[in-house]
Amino acid sequence: MNILSAQNLEKTVKDEPLFTDLTFGLEKGEKIGIVGKNGAGKSTLLKVLAKEIVMDEGILSIKNGADVAYLEQNVPFSQDDTIESFFFKSKSTKVQKLKEYYDSLKSGSGEAQSKLYEEVEKDDLFSVERNYYALIDQYDIKRDKAALMKELSGGEAKKVHLARTLASKSDIILLDEPTNHLDIKTIEEMEEDLKDPSISAIIVTHDRAILDSVCTTILELDRSSSYKHPGSYSSYIERKAERLKEAFKQQERMRSVLRRELKWLSRAPKARTGKDKGRIERAKELEEEQKKEVYEKKLREFTSEKRRLGKKILDLKDVSKSYEERVIFSPFSFIFEKNMKIALVGDNGSGKSTFLDVITEHIPPSSGVIEKGLNTVYGYYDQKSRDLNEKKSVIEYINDIGETIELSEDEGVSSARFLELFGFNKSMHNSPIYTLSGGEKRRLYLISRLVMNPNFLILDEPTNDLDIDTMESLEDYITSFSGPVLICSHDRTFLNITTDTTLEIKNGKLTYYPIPFSDYHERMKEEEKEGKKAEVEERRNQDARVKKDDKKRKLTFKEQKEYEGLLFEIDELEAKVKEIEDSFSSLDPKDFESLPLREKEYHEKKEELDKKIERFLELDEFAK
């Protein structure tokens, strides 16, 4: 049975239809992965489902009473939000009910408090808040709940947002690019959580590993149309290949028609009827389609191999970076050579971006020497897109690099045509860059780095906000690139395809592993597993030693007296706890104002009782 049903949805943005006649359903436990090019309407669809924006046409039905949690692409916090206040801004009905109860404690309305308390207890809503802080702890965010969201790193803020989304265990979870800015460890933890068969989710992501291991259905958005594929991402790729095969046959038929039309046009008749003019227009359209197909093939062959590399590319000699007492990375020496494809890995906040900024001389090292070759030209794609002048129009920005872009040694296209090949249609060329979406800005910045003809590629989280098609083009480009490549990415599939060695930054130290990322990753998992086994074994040995020692000892005089008095204290506390529990069920309306104090006393006495029982059992071992 569907818990969400969408029928004939339509949405148009900037006079462009994003999707039309879109129909699908979400069943309990189903995970739908949404894929498509940037601008296809993936994020817009999630906003429609979250009721953040209104659709133009269609019917959206969500099961009555279903709770919806929505993780936006950008973390929506205000300047004065703390980790605690950010939680209560969740639009989950569960969180809002809990917030309503806490607000009632401040207002002093006793009867309302009592009713809300019963609802909160019945639905176990206190556990949602506990889950939130448990996930924050699991994601290794060492911050107090009073910490301001604006003071968190991008990765930390994304983790807090993810914790808020998953904590409520909502009936429907909507996730828009959930892996952006997360480290690989957190992504894998999230991946395991999402595999829970009780979770129903709709996920927009470029992470092919998650699409393949988590999603049970793939929904593709393409040129205002949609295609639903049951099964994992792997099975979707197979079905899409079949669809494209049919499309290729259609292209062959189109070529045949074009040849006939062009032959007819070459006869150059003296006059044309209205019907003839229609044939002329049709022939021109077919010719444009063919040109586009040729250019797209050339685009796949686009490379930067013409710029020569010198003997020395980049040498690091005892390079380090520290801020006051914090060591980002200790002295590190390395020689970058031709054809190196290196994955730079580490947890959020470990210093990956700082390392890249140091070696590209955007920030100075604390010690050591950086020797850059005379012919070395960086193509540095940084997370901040710092060289992207958003006041310029799209076409102005690319024209600053060159009005003609070389796709290969003997093929060039105009900057306008080049933009079209990368998904920027003519209507966007004169738009200021600041009006573009996040994904469009990143794609524009990426192509600006590549057309500068670098011979050393340095990419910091290049897959954030990019669609899978653009990522695959980038993978082809990197694979054929002859200079060194250094990639910092959380995308496991991307790293496996594009790199063959690994550079790890951990606990202020850089370590080079001459093995592919997949091998490195498996080795780290095994080491972590072995470390946990050793910890458990050591704990067991320690417990055994304690028990052995404990068997030899007896209660001291003081412990004996404590032991004898504990039973009396436990009886008294149990009676008090029961008395308070009984008072909740028979509370007089005039006593509602005292309810918060009674709740506080109840929790205190319950905690004290638990401690007394634990202590009694501990002493009881030696009293026998």
C-alpha positions as CSV (number, residue, x, y, z in Angstrom):
1,M,0.0,0.0,0.0
2,N,1.3,3.4,-1.0
3,I,2.1,5.9,1.8
4,L,2.8,8.6,-0.8
5,S,1.1,8.9,-4.2
6,A,1.9,11.4,-6.9
7,Q,-0.3,11.6,-10.0
8,N,0.3,13.7,-13.1
9,L,2.6,16.2,-11.4
10,E,3.8,19.1,-13.4
11,K,6.2,21.9,-12.6
12,T,7.6,24.7,-14.8
13,V,10.5,27.0,-13.6
14,K,11.8,30.0,-15.7
15,D,9.4,29.0,-18.5
16,E,11.1,25.6,-18.7
17,P,9.0,22.5,-18.0
18,L,11.0,20.4,-15.4
19,F,8.6,17.5,-15.4
20,T,5.2,16.8,-16.8
21,D,2.7,14.0,-16.2
22,L,4.9,12.5,-13.4
23,T,3.2,9.6,-11.7
24,F,4.7,7.3,-9.0
25,G,4.0,5.9,-5.5
26,L,6.1,5.1,-2.5
27,E,5.3,2.0,-0.5
28,K,6.2,1.2,3.1
29,G,9.9,0.2,3.3
30,E,10.6,1.3,-0.3
31,K,13.7,3.5,-1.1
32,I,13.4,5.4,-4.4
33,G,16.6,7.0,-5.8
34,I,16.0,9.9,-8.1
35,V,18.6,10.5,-10.9
36,G,18.9,13.0,-13.8
37,K,21.0,15.8,-15.1
38,N,21.4,19.1,-13.2
39,G,18.3,21.2,-13.9
40,A,16.1,18.1,-14.5
41,G,14.0,19.0,-11.5
42,K,15.2,16.5,-8.9
43,S,15.5,19.0,-6.0
44,T,12.3,20.8,-7.1
45,L,10.4,17.5,-7.0
46,L,11.6,16.9,-3.4
47,K,10.4,20.4,-2.4
48,V,7.0,19.6,-4.0
49,L,6.8,16.3,-2.0
50,A,7.9,18.2,1.2
51,K,5.2,20.8,0.4
52,E,7.8,23.5,0.4
53,I,6.6,24.7,-3.0
54,V,3.4,24.3,-4.9
55,M,3.1,22.1,-8.0
56,D,1.5,23.6,-11.1
57,E,-0.7,20.5,-11.8
58,G,-1.4,17.1,-10.4
59,I,-2.4,15.4,-7.2
60,L,-0.1,14.6,-4.3
61,S,-1.5,12.3,-1.6
62,I,0.3,11.4,1.7
63,K,-1.1,8.8,4.1
64,N,-3.2,10.5,6.8
65,G,-1.0,11.1,9.9
66,A,2.2,10.2,8.2
67,D,5.2,12.1,9.5
68,V,7.6,13.5,6.8
69,A,11.3,14.5,7.5
70,Y,13.1,16.5,4.8
71,L,16.9,17.0,4.5
72,E,17.5,20.0,2.2
73,Q,20.7,20.3,0.1
74,N,21.8,23.3,2.1
75,V,21.6,23.4,5.9
76,P,18.8,25.8,6.8
77,F,19.9,27.5,10.0
78,S,19.8,31.1,11.1
79,Q,22.6,33.1,12.7
80,D,21.5,32.6,16.3
81,D,20.6,28.9,16.0
82,T,22.3,26.5,18.4
83,I,22.5,22.7,17.9
84,E,19.6,22.5,20.4
85,S,17.3,25.2,18.8
86,F,18.1,23.8,15.3
87,F,16.5,20.5,16.4
88,F,13.2,22.2,17.3
89,K,13.0,23.9,13.9
90,S,12.4,20.6,12.3
91,K,9.1,20.4,10.4
92,S,8.5,16.8,11.6
93,T,5.1,16.6,13.4
94,K,6.8,14.6,16.1
95,V,9.4,17.2,16.8
96,Q,6.8,20.0,16.7
97,K,4.6,18.1,19.2
98,L,7.5,17.8,21.5
99,K,8.3,21.5,21.1
100,E,4.7,22.3,21.9
101,Y,4.9,20.4,25.2
102,Y,8.2,22.1,26.2
103,D,6.6,25.5,25.4
104,S,3.6,24.7,27.5
105,L,5.9,24.2,30.5
106,K,7.0,27.8,30.2
107,S,3.4,29.1,29.7
108,G,2.1,27.6,33.0
109,S,-1.1,26.2,31.5
110,G,-1.6,23.1,33.7
111,E,-4.4,21.4,31.9
112,A,-2.8,21.8,28.5
113,Q,0.5,20.5,29.9
114,S,-1.1,17.3,31.2
115,K,-2.8,16.6,27.9
116,L,0.4,17.2,25.9
117,Y,2.4,15.1,28.4
118,E,0.1,12.1,27.8
119,E,0.4,12.5,24.0
120,V,4.2,12.8,24.2
121,E,4.5,9.8,26.5
122,K,2.1,7.7,24.4
123,D,4.1,8.4,21.2
124,D,7.4,8.1,22.9
125,L,8.5,11.5,21.6
126,F,11.2,12.0,24.3
127,S,13.1,9.3,22.4
128,V,13.3,11.5,19.3
129,E,15.3,14.1,21.2
130,R,17.5,11.3,22.7
131,N,18.0,9.9,19.2
132,Y,19.1,13.3,17.9
133,Y,21.9,13.7,20.5
134,A,22.9,10.0,20.1
135,L,23.3,10.4,16.4
136,I,25.4,13.6,16.9
137,D,27.6,11.6,19.2
138,Q,27.8,8.7,16.7
139,Y,28.8,11.2,14.0
140,D,31.7,12.3,16.3
141,I,30.6,15.9,16.7
142,K,32.4,17.0,19.8
143,R,30.2,20.1,20.4
144,D,27.9,21.2,23.3
145,K,24.2,21.6,22.4
146,A,24.6,25.3,23.0
147,A,27.2,25.6,20.2
148,L,26.1,28.0,17.4
149,M,25.4,26.3,14.1
150,K,27.2,29.1,12.2
151,E,30.4,28.2,14.1
152,L,30.4,24.6,12.9
153,S,32.3,23.4,9.8
154,G,30.3,22.6,6.7
155,G,30.7,18.9,7.5
156,E,29.6,19.2,11.1
157,A,26.5,21.3,10.1
158,K,25.6,18.6,7.5
159,K,25.9,15.9,10.2
160,V,23.7,17.8,12.6
161,H,21.1,18.3,9.8
162,L,21.3,14.5,9.0
163,A,20.9,13.6,12.7
164,R,17.8,15.8,12.9
165,T,16.3,14.2,9.8
166,L,16.9,10.6,10.9
167,A,16.2,11.0,14.7
168,S,12.4,11.2,14.3
169,K,12.3,7.9,12.4
170,S,9.6,9.4,10.3
171,D,7.2,7.5,8.0
172,I,8.7,9.2,4.9
173,I,12.3,10.5,4.7
174,L,13.2,12.9,1.9
175,L,17.0,13.3,1.3
176,D,18.5,15.9,-1.1
177,E,22.2,15.1,-1.8
178,P,22.7,13.7,1.8
179,T,26.4,12.8,1.1
180,N,27.6,16.3,0.3
181,H,30.3,17.5,2.8
182,L,30.2,14.2,4.7
183,D,33.2,12.0,5.3
184,I,33.2,8.4,4.1
185,K,32.8,7.0,7.6
186,T,29.6,9.0,8.2
187,I,28.3,8.1,4.7
188,E,28.7,4.4,5.5
189,E,27.0,4.8,8.8
190,M,24.1,6.6,7.1
191,E,24.0,3.9,4.4
192,E,23.5,1.2,7.0
193,D,20.8,3.2,8.8
194,L,18.9,3.6,5.5
195,K,18.9,-0.1,4.8
196,D,16.5,-0.6,7.7
197,P,13.4,-2.2,6.1
198,S,11.0,-0.1,8.2
199,I,12.4,3.1,6.6
200,S,10.6,4.6,3.5
201,A,12.7,7.1,1.7
202,I,13.1,9.2,-1.5
203,I,16.7,10.1,-2.2
204,V,18.3,12.5,-4.6
205,T,22.0,11.6,-4.8
206,H,24.9,11.3,-7.2
207,D,26.5,8.6,-4.9
208,R,26.2,5.5,-7.0
209,A,27.3,3.2,-4.1
210,I,24.2,4.3,-2.1
211,L,21.9,4.1,-5.2
212,D,23.0,0.5,-5.7
213,S,23.1,-0.7,-2.1
214,V,20.1,1.1,-0.6
215,C,17.6,2.0,-3.3
216,T,15.0,-0.5,-4.4
217,T,13.6,1.7,-7.2
218,I,15.2,4.2,-9.5
219,L,13.2,7.2,-10.9
220,E,15.0,9.0,-13.8
221,L,14.0,12.5,-14.8
222,D,15.0,13.4,-18.3
223,R,13.9,16.3,-20.5
224,S,10.6,16.7,-18.6
225,S,9.9,13.0,-18.9
226,S,10.3,10.3,-16.3
227,Y,11.2,6.6,-16.3
228,K,10.6,4.3,-13.3
229,H,12.9,1.3,-13.0
230,P,12.3,-1.4,-10.3
231,G,15.5,-2.7,-8.7
232,S,18.9,-1.3,-7.8
233,Y,21.0,1.2,-9.7
234,S,22.9,-1.6,-11.5
235,S,19.7,-3.0,-12.9
236,Y,18.6,0.5,-13.9
237,I,21.9,1.0,-15.8
238,E,21.1,-2.3,-17.7
239,R,17.6,-1.2,-18.5
240,K,18.7,2.3,-19.6
241,A,21.3,0.8,-21.9
242,E,18.4,-1.1,-23.6
243,R,16.4,2.2,-23.9
244,L,19.4,4.0,-25.4
245,K,19.9,1.2,-27.8
246,E,16.4,1.8,-29.1
247,A,17.1,5.5,-29.2
248,F,20.3,4.8,-31.3
249,K,18.1,2.9,-33.8
250,Q,15.9,6.0,-34.0
251,Q,19.0,8.1,-34.5
252,E,20.0,5.9,-37.4
253,R,16.5,6.4,-39.0
254,M,16.9,10.1,-38.4
255,R,20.2,10.1,-40.3
256,S,18.6,8.4,-43.2
257,V,15.8,10.9,-43.3
258,L,18.4,13.7,-43.1
259,R,20.3,12.4,-46.0
260,R,17.2,12.4,-48.1
261,E,16.2,15.9,-47.0
262,L,19.6,17.4,-47.7
263,K,19.6,15.8,-51.1
264,W,16.3,17.3,-51.8
265,L,17.5,20.7,-50.6
266,S,20.6,20.5,-52.9
267,R,18.4,20.6,-56.0
268,A,17.7,24.2,-55.2
269,P,14.2,24.6,-56.7
270,K,13.3,28.1,-57.8
271,A,10.2,28.4,-55.6
272,R,9.0,26.9,-52.4
273,T,5.5,26.2,-51.3
274,G,4.4,26.4,-47.6
275,K,4.8,22.6,-47.4
276,D,8.3,22.9,-48.8
277,K,9.3,25.5,-46.3
278,G,8.2,23.1,-43.6
279,R,10.6,20.5,-45.0
280,I,13.4,23.1,-45.0
281,E,12.8,23.8,-41.3
282,R,12.7,20.1,-40.6
283,A,15.9,19.5,-42.4
284,K,17.6,22.3,-40.4
285,E,16.4,20.8,-37.1
286,L,17.7,17.3,-38.1
287,E,21.1,18.9,-39.1
288,E,21.4,20.6,-35.7
289,E,20.7,17.3,-33.9
290,Q,23.4,15.6,-35.9
291,K,25.9,18.5,-35.1
292,K,25.0,18.2,-31.5
293,E,25.7,14.4,-31.6
294,V,29.1,15.0,-33.2
295,Y,30.1,17.7,-30.6
296,E,29.0,15.5,-27.7
297,K,31.3,12.8,-29.0
298,K,34.1,15.4,-29.3
299,L,33.3,16.5,-25.7
300,R,34.1,13.0,-24.5
301,E,37.5,13.3,-26.1
302,F,38.1,16.7,-24.6
303,T,41.6,16.6,-22.9
304,S,44.3,18.9,-21.6
305,E,47.3,16.9,-22.7
306,K,48.9,19.5,-25.0
307,R,50.6,21.5,-22.2
308,R,54.0,20.1,-21.5
309,L,55.2,19.0,-18.1
310,G,58.7,19.6,-16.9
311,K,60.9,17.2,-15.1
312,K,60.0,18.8,-11.8
313,I,56.3,19.0,-11.2
314,L,55.9,19.6,-7.5
315,D,58.2,18.7,-4.6
316,L,57.2,19.0,-0.9
317,K,60.1,19.1,1.6
318,D,59.1,18.8,5.3
319,V,56.0,20.9,4.7
320,S,53.7,21.3,7.7
321,K,50.8,23.4,8.8
322,S,49.6,24.4,12.3
323,Y,47.2,27.0,13.8
324,E,48.4,28.1,17.3
325,E,48.6,24.8,19.2
326,R,46.7,22.7,16.7
327,V,48.7,20.7,14.3
328,I,46.9,20.2,11.0
329,F,49.6,18.1,9.5
330,S,53.2,17.4,10.7
331,P,56.2,17.7,8.3
332,F,55.6,15.8,5.1
333,S,57.8,15.2,2.1
334,F,56.6,14.0,-1.3
335,I,57.4,14.2,-5.0
336,F,54.5,14.4,-7.5
337,E,55.2,12.7,-10.8
338,K,53.5,12.3,-14.2
339,N,50.5,10.0,-14.4
340,M,50.0,9.8,-10.6
341,K,46.3,9.5,-9.7
342,I,46.0,10.0,-5.9
343,A,43.0,9.8,-3.6
344,L,43.3,12.2,-0.6
345,V,41.2,10.8,2.2
346,G,40.4,11.7,5.9
347,D,37.5,12.5,8.2
348,N,35.7,15.8,8.2
349,G,37.9,18.4,9.8
350,S,41.1,16.4,9.4
351,G,42.7,19.1,7.2
352,K,42.3,17.9,3.6
353,S,41.3,21.2,2.1
354,T,44.0,23.0,4.2
355,F,46.6,20.7,2.7
356,L,45.4,21.5,-0.8
357,D,45.4,25.2,-0.1
358,V,49.0,24.9,1.2
359,I,50.5,23.0,-1.7
360,T,48.8,25.4,-4.2
361,E,50.2,28.3,-2.2
362,H,46.8,29.9,-1.3
363,I,47.9,29.8,2.3
364,P,51.5,29.6,3.6
365,P,53.0,26.5,5.2
366,S,54.1,26.7,8.8
367,S,57.4,25.1,7.9
368,G,59.1,23.4,4.9
369,V,59.7,24.2,1.3
370,I,57.3,23.9,-1.7
371,E,59.1,23.6,-5.1
372,K,56.8,24.0,-8.0
373,G,58.1,23.2,-11.6
374,L,58.4,26.1,-14.0
375,N,55.9,24.4,-16.5
376,T,53.4,23.3,-13.8
377,V,49.9,24.8,-14.2
378,Y,47.3,23.8,-11.7
379,G,43.7,23.1,-12.5
380,Y,42.5,23.7,-8.9
381,Y,38.8,23.0,-8.3
382,D,38.3,24.1,-4.7
383,Q,35.2,23.7,-2.6
384,K,34.7,27.5,-2.2
385,S,34.7,28.3,-6.0
386,R,36.8,31.3,-4.9
387,D,37.6,32.4,-8.5
388,L,33.9,32.4,-9.6
389,N,32.8,36.0,-10.1
390,E,29.1,35.8,-9.6
391,K,28.4,39.3,-10.8
392,K,29.4,38.4,-14.3
393,S,27.1,36.6,-16.8
394,V,27.7,33.0,-17.7
395,I,29.0,33.8,-21.2
396,E,31.2,36.7,-19.9
397,Y,32.9,34.4,-17.4
398,I,33.8,31.8,-20.0
399,N,34.8,34.5,-22.6
400,D,37.4,35.8,-20.1
401,I,39.1,32.4,-20.6
402,G,38.7,32.3,-24.4
403,E,36.0,32.9,-27.0
404,T,37.1,29.7,-28.8
405,I,37.5,26.5,-26.8
406,E,39.6,23.6,-28.2
407,L,38.0,20.2,-27.7
408,S,40.9,18.4,-29.3
409,E,44.0,19.2,-31.3
410,D,42.1,19.9,-34.5
411,E,38.6,20.8,-33.2
412,G,37.4,24.0,-31.6
413,V,34.0,25.5,-30.7
414,S,32.8,28.9,-29.7
415,S,32.5,29.5,-26.0
416,A,28.7,29.7,-26.4
417,R,28.6,26.3,-28.0
418,F,30.9,24.9,-25.4
419,L,28.5,26.1,-22.7
420,E,25.6,24.4,-24.4
421,L,27.5,21.1,-24.5
422,F,27.8,21.3,-20.7
423,G,24.1,21.9,-20.2
424,F,24.0,25.7,-20.3
425,N,21.4,26.5,-22.9
426,K,21.3,29.8,-24.7
427,S,18.6,31.3,-22.5
428,M,21.1,31.0,-19.5
429,H,24.2,32.6,-21.2
430,N,23.3,36.2,-20.3
431,S,22.1,35.4,-16.8
432,P,24.3,36.6,-13.9
433,I,26.1,33.7,-12.2
434,Y,24.5,34.4,-8.9
435,T,21.1,33.4,-10.3
436,L,22.2,29.9,-11.1
437,S,21.5,26.9,-8.9
438,G,24.2,25.4,-6.6
439,G,24.8,22.5,-9.1
440,E,25.0,24.8,-12.1
441,K,27.5,27.1,-10.4
442,R,29.7,24.1,-9.5
443,R,29.5,22.8,-13.1
444,L,30.4,26.2,-14.6
445,Y,33.4,26.4,-12.2
446,L,34.5,22.9,-13.1
447,I,34.6,23.6,-16.8
448,S,36.4,26.9,-16.3
449,R,39.2,25.0,-14.5
450,L,39.4,22.4,-17.3
451,V,39.5,24.8,-20.3
452,M,42.5,26.7,-18.8
453,N,44.5,23.7,-20.0
454,P,46.1,22.6,-16.8
455,N,48.7,19.8,-16.5
456,F,48.2,19.1,-12.8
457,L,44.7,18.5,-11.6
458,I,43.7,19.2,-7.9
459,L,40.1,18.5,-7.2
460,D,38.5,19.2,-3.8
461,E,35.1,17.4,-3.5
462,P,34.4,17.6,-7.3
463,T,31.3,15.5,-7.2
464,N,29.3,17.8,-4.8
465,D,26.2,19.0,-6.6
466,L,27.2,17.4,-9.9
467,D,24.9,15.0,-11.8
468,I,26.0,11.5,-12.7
469,D,26.4,12.3,-16.4
470,T,28.8,15.2,-15.7
471,M,30.7,13.0,-13.2
472,E,31.1,10.3,-15.8
473,S,32.4,12.9,-18.3
474,L,34.9,14.1,-15.6
475,E,35.9,10.4,-15.0
476,D,36.7,10.0,-18.7
477,Y,38.7,13.2,-18.7
478,I,40.7,12.2,-15.6
479,T,41.4,8.7,-16.9
480,S,42.9,10.1,-20.1
481,F,44.8,12.9,-18.3
482,S,48.6,12.4,-18.4
483,G,49.6,14.8,-15.6
484,P,49.3,14.1,-11.9
485,V,45.9,14.2,-10.3
486,L,45.1,14.7,-6.6
487,I,41.5,14.2,-5.7
488,C,39.8,14.8,-2.3
489,S,36.4,13.1,-2.4
490,H,33.8,11.3,-0.3
491,D,32.5,9.4,-3.4
492,R,33.8,5.9,-3.2
493,T,32.8,4.9,-6.7
494,F,34.4,8.1,-8.2
495,L,37.7,7.4,-6.3
496,N,37.7,3.7,-7.4
497,I,37.4,4.8,-11.0
498,T,39.8,7.7,-11.1
499,T,42.6,7.0,-8.7
500,D,45.2,4.2,-8.1
501,T,47.0,5.3,-4.9
502,T,45.9,6.8,-1.6
503,L,47.1,9.7,0.6
504,E,45.6,9.6,4.1
505,I,45.5,12.5,6.6
506,K,44.7,11.4,10.1
507,N,45.5,12.8,13.6
508,G,47.7,15.5,12.1
509,K,49.8,13.1,10.0
510,L,49.9,12.4,6.2
511,T,50.6,8.8,5.1
512,Y,51.0,7.7,1.5
513,Y,49.7,4.2,0.5
514,P,50.8,2.9,-3.0
515,I,47.5,1.0,-3.3
516,P,44.1,1.8,-4.8
517,F,41.4,3.4,-2.6
518,S,39.3,0.2,-2.5
519,D,42.3,-1.8,-1.1
520,Y,43.1,1.0,1.4
521,H,39.5,1.2,2.5
522,E,39.3,-2.6,3.1
523,R,42.6,-2.5,5.0
524,M,41.3,0.3,7.3
525,K,38.1,-1.6,7.9
526,E,40.0,-4.7,8.9
527,E,42.3,-2.8,11.2
528,E,39.3,-1.1,12.8
529,K,37.7,-4.5,13.3
530,E,40.9,-6.0,14.7
531,G,41.2,-3.0,17.0
532,K,37.7,-3.4,18.4
533,K,38.3,-7.2,18.9
534,A,41.5,-6.3,20.9
535,E,39.6,-3.8,23.0
536,V,36.8,-6.3,23.8
537,E,39.5,-9.0,24.6
538,E,41.3,-6.6,26.9
539,R,38.1,-5.6,28.7
540,R,37.3,-9.3,29.2
541,N,40.7,-10.0,30.6
542,Q,40.4,-7.0,32.9
543,D,37.0,-8.1,34.1
544,A,38.3,-11.6,34.7
545,R,41.2,-10.2,36.8
546,V,38.8,-8.0,38.8
547,K,36.5,-10.9,39.5
548,K,39.4,-13.1,40.5
549,D,40.6,-10.4,42.9
550,D,37.0,-9.8,44.1
551,K,36.5,-13.4,45.1
552,K,39.3,-13.0,47.6
553,R,37.9,-9.9,49.4
554,K,35.0,-9.5,51.9
555,L,33.0,-6.5,52.8
556,T,34.7,-3.9,55.1
557,F,33.0,-2.8,58.3
558,K,31.8,0.4,56.5
559,E,30.6,-1.5,53.4
560,Q,28.7,-4.0,55.7
561,K,26.8,-1.1,57.4
562,E,26.1,0.4,54.0
563,Y,24.8,-2.9,52.7
564,E,22.5,-3.4,55.6
565,G,21.0,0.1,55.2
566,L,20.5,-0.2,51.5
567,L,17.4,-2.4,51.6
568,F,15.6,0.1,53.8
569,E,16.6,3.0,51.5
570,I,15.4,1.1,48.4
571,D,12.0,0.3,50.0
572,E,11.5,4.0,50.8
573,L,12.5,5.1,47.3
574,E,10.2,2.5,45.6
575,A,7.3,3.8,47.7
576,K,8.0,7.4,46.8
577,V,8.3,6.6,43.1
578,K,5.0,4.7,43.2
579,E,3.4,7.6,45.1
580,I,4.4,10.1,42.3
581,E,3.3,7.7,39.6
582,D,-0.1,7.4,41.2
583,S,-0.4,11.2,41.4
584,F,0.0,11.5,37.7
585,S,-3.1,9.4,37.0
586,S,-5.2,11.2,39.6
587,L,-4.0,14.8,39.3
588,D,-6.4,17.4,40.5
589,P,-6.8,20.3,37.9
590,K,-5.8,22.8,40.5
591,D,-2.5,21.0,40.9
592,F,-1.5,21.2,37.2
593,E,0.9,24.0,37.7
594,S,3.0,21.8,40.0
595,L,3.3,19.1,37.3
596,P,6.7,20.2,36.0
597,L,8.2,20.0,39.6
598,R,6.6,16.6,40.1
599,E,8.1,15.3,36.9
600,K,11.5,16.6,37.9
601,E,11.2,15.0,41.3
602,Y,10.0,11.7,39.7
603,H,13.0,11.5,37.4
604,E,15.4,12.3,40.2
605,K,14.0,9.7,42.6
606,K,13.9,7.1,39.8
607,E,17.6,7.7,39.0
608,E,18.5,7.6,42.7
609,L,16.6,4.3,43.1
610,D,18.5,2.7,40.1
611,K,21.8,3.7,41.6
612,K,20.9,2.3,45.0
613,I,19.8,-1.0,43.5
614,E,23.0,-1.2,41.4
615,R,25.1,-0.5,44.5
616,F,23.2,-3.2,46.5
617,L,23.8,-5.8,43.8
618,E,27.5,-4.9,43.7
619,L,28.0,-5.3,47.5
620,D,25.8,-8.4,47.6
621,E,28.5,-10.3,45.6
622,F,30.8,-10.1,48.6
623,A,28.2,-10.4,51.4
624,K,27.5,-14.1,50.6
